[in-house]
Amino acid sequence: MKLKHIIFTFLLPVLLITSCKREQDRIFEENASVRMTEAIANAYEVLQGNEAGWVMTYYPSDNQEFGGYTIFTKFISNAQVTMVSDAIESSETSTYSVIHDTGPVLSFNGYNKAIHWFSEPGMDNGRIGADDTGMKGDFEFIVLKATADSVVLKGKKSGTEVVMLPLSGDEFEQQGEAYQEAASQFSEFGVFKLEDASGELLDMPYSSPIRVFRNPKDNSGNEMSFRVIPSGLEFYAEQEMEGVRFKTLKFVEPTTAYPYGYYTDDNTTFKIVPDVTPLNLWFISNEWYMAYSKVGSTGQIYWDRARTALESNGLQLNEFSIGSIAGLSGVTSYLLNNYTVGGLITHNLVPVPGTTDQVRISLAGSIYTYTGMTFGVAYWNAGLNQFTTPFNNRTFVITTLDALDRPKSILLTDTQIPTNTFELTLDAITDPFNN
């Protein structure tokens, strides 16, 4: 009996402790669930609470290798958000939610190019970054903090920290437009030169559209990541050039000596000067329209074949263009049958090294369909392939037909077949077989 008493005396506290622990676990679980629910509700309340919207400085990659951008958001309900990015011309409204994950997570779950462009593969975003990873950005963010004065986010994939700051009044519209205009002006140039303190002009390493400069006088390979702002450029980190430390550079409007303006420090110690855009870069960065009457005798042979094949398949060509289209660089675009059939075929448009006016064109072969239309390999085989033949694996010299810089009309001339020419224009051409 005494032994039983001792055993029960020993077991009772253990059982009591175990029971107490289970109760604590339930309490902790309930408390964590309550805290999560409260955090999500708070995030919704803060995001929508500022009806004027929010602005964020966004460097998509964790090492800023693609430069920075400015994104404006306005959360108009528990499910919809309107977004503006300085990289995209228009605003878009899409869905979002704040979900339960490793913490409260702000998910832009409806496609919106203002934010999803940064997470698209390189093959879809205009060939920026690797084909599979693109700019390595996020569209889902852990909410670290949500208060009226700031919302602090952390990219789920990249780990990049982003701070959204509140706007007031009509800043969403006014600032959004101002940032878009500044970015559009900057993107017109694919070449920049450094005018150093002595006045010497040096080529400034820069690869459009990636917003990163390199100092031609610095052999360390330091990348100067920046974003474009209405007053000039703002760098991710403080930089030093020509003995001057700076975080921002102001834009000085064009003058006779500097027809495209320049970016400079407060004391104008040095200047970053936009230069005339090489014709081959201008060609690959724009959408160019074609017409039968503007094609040389060699190309017209293939256009005639295309016309015959398309007509036999009940297809009528409405528009045909080449260049950078719908956010993709290096494509041909086809619109047919009163704009019910349409898509893009990828091509390699590669500037010839060491030249400013030559480009090599070859077929890449990926196919994209325009939203709301039909397209695919069947249409390619139905006659559209004939259009590519006089371009494929050919090198062309580009000549301007109007302005010296950023012309609206250009001529492509095959370096080996003088009659293989194409006069292209930035102005849309409809019914290209009859114009």
C-alpha positions, 0 to 999 in steps of 0.5 A: 500500500505504501508503495502504491501511495508513493507511485500515485503521489509521484504521478499526480503532479506529472499529470497535472503539469501535462494537463496544464501544458496542453491548456497553455498550448491551446491558449498560445494557439488561440492568442497567435490566431487572434493576433494574426486576425487582428494584424490582417484587419489592421493592415486592411484598415490602414491600407484603405484608411488613407484614401489618397493612396500610397507611394513606394520606392521599389528596387525589385532585386535584393542587390539592386542590379536592375535599378529602382522604380516608383509605384503608387497604390490606392486601395479602394476596397477590401478587394481592389487596388489601383496602381501606377508605376513610372515604368508603365504608361497607364494605371490599372485596377486589379485585385489584392488581399491580405492573407494569413501566411508566415505573417500577414501577407499583402498579395497583389493576386490579380495581374497588374503590370505596375507590380507584376512586370518586376516578377515576370520571367525575362522572356516575358518582360522585354528580355530584362534579366534571365529568361526564368527569373527576370528582375527577381521582384515580388508581388507578395509581401510580408507586412512588417508594420502597418501604421498611418505614417508608413507601411513596411513590407518585405518581399516574400521571395527576394527579402527586399524591404519596401516602405510605403508612405502616405500621399495626400490630396490628389498626389496619387494622380499628380505625382504619378503623372510627373514620375511617368513623364520623367521616366519617359523622358529618360528612357528616350536615351540609350546612351550617356556620357560623363563630362568630368571636372576637366570637361572631358567626355567619357562613355558612361557604361549603361544598358537601357532600360536597366537603371544602373550607371557605372563610373567610367573612371572607377575600375572597381565595377561599382554599380550605381543603381538609381530611380528616375524622379521628376527633378532628376535622379535619386541613387539607392546609396550615396555615390562619389564622382569627381570628388563629390559625394551625392545621393541625387542629381538634378536635371538641367533643361536643354540648352544650345550647348546641351540639346538634351539637357544633363544631370549634375550635382549641386555645384555642377562639378560634373555632368551626365549627358544624354547623347544621340541614341544610336539608330540600332538601339532606337530601332529595337526599342520602338514599334515600327509599321510596314506597308507593301509599297515601302518594301524593296523588290526582294521583300515584295516577292515574299509579301506576294506569297504571304498575300496568296497564302493568307487569302487562301486561308480566309485571312486578311492582314490589318497591321504588321509591325516589328520592334518592341511591342506590348512590353516585349523587345524583339517581336513581330506583331500581326493583326488580322481579320478585323482585329479578331486574330492577333499575336506576336512572334519573337525575333532576335534584334541584335545591334552589330558590335562596334556600330551604331547603325547596323542590326542583325535579325533572326527568328527566335520563334516563341508565340504570344497571343493578344488578349481576347484574340486567337493566334498560334502556329496554325496562323504562322503556317498559313502565310505569316512565316513568309514575312520573316523570310527576308529578315531572317539571319540578315544584317541591315544598315539603318538610315534615318529618313527624317530627324537625326535623333529619334527619327519617325521614319527609317530605312533598313537595307540588307548589307548583302542584298541591296534590293532587300529594303524596308521603309519603316515608320512609327505611325500606325499603318492599317491594311498594309497590302494596299498602302 
